[in-house]
């Protein structure tokens, strides 16, 4: 078993990473929460594959288990679904010493984490992420959220789980597009922090896409370790944690622009990294070779899917809904070289639109 520790004083917790971990995790769950009542929040398909055994195992330990299943998809990460979850928590008579266990991808983790954080001003939370994206990103670090007015993660809290139980074995049943969407975040970690990891991904990209188990486990561990270092030093995004948003300023704008129907999160972030690298080059922050390496790797993953017609003015306006906007200005996370990024303000509008025009040219089929 590999372990990453998120150091946050009395709220310190582990991310445990091991193949087949979910097959018999009831003892570990029971170790990290003393709750005698647990609500499993999941999707129907995921629950059938993994949730029933978790429920059965906890019952054997004398824990009363309730289950609530929500529909799949970003469109259900909204206030209506949040209040349905809260109403179920009341209906199941969850108390201050109860626990909410999320079993699923990023949507489940985000909305479940928010529900746990505000129910009775906070109850125990455990994440069991079942997508690569959730395993390397959303389950670690304590961000919770729902979307509001089609703005991604507009309403949320910082709320840390008691532990994260990550089982790479579940990725064997993940469809290829969802596997790639998690890979986008792994590439992001390499760009912002670890040039050796970036080179490793370049060399192993074929095996990664073929789901080599050892390579995936190593990448999950390294991604969580990087995020753990950053979060431990900046829990509430007052400094370096903003680096984790590399590619997300445009990425979130694209997701919203297409109503979360055209691109997966990872595909949107891939285009966002492509866009950020161009701005970095135009601003004289990095070399053309740095841009070329990023773009070459992203092309090899197949993440840079063709885009429908783009209205650049609308996309630009959506970028101002980014959480890094300060004083009416977007703070861009830009790259200096592989493994090092910086936060840049006062990026000229002309540079932003130059990069957006490059995006439109690519999406029109001139790749």
Secondary structure by P-SEA (a helix, b strand, c coil): cbbbbbccccccccccccccccccaaaaaaaaccccbbbbbbcaaaaaacaaaaaaaaaaacbbbbbbbbbbccccccaaaaaaaaaaaaaacccccbbbbbcccaaaaaaaaaaaaccccccbbbbbccccccccccccccccccccccccccccccccccbbbbbccccccccaaaaaaaaaaaaaaaaaccaaaaaaaaacaaaaaacaaaaaaaaaaaaaaaaaaaaaacccccccccccccccaaaaaaaaaaccccccaaaaaaaaaaaaaaaaaaaccccaaaaaaaaaaaaaacccccccccaaaaaaaaaaaccccccccccccccccccbbbbbccccaaaaaaaaaaaaaaaaccc
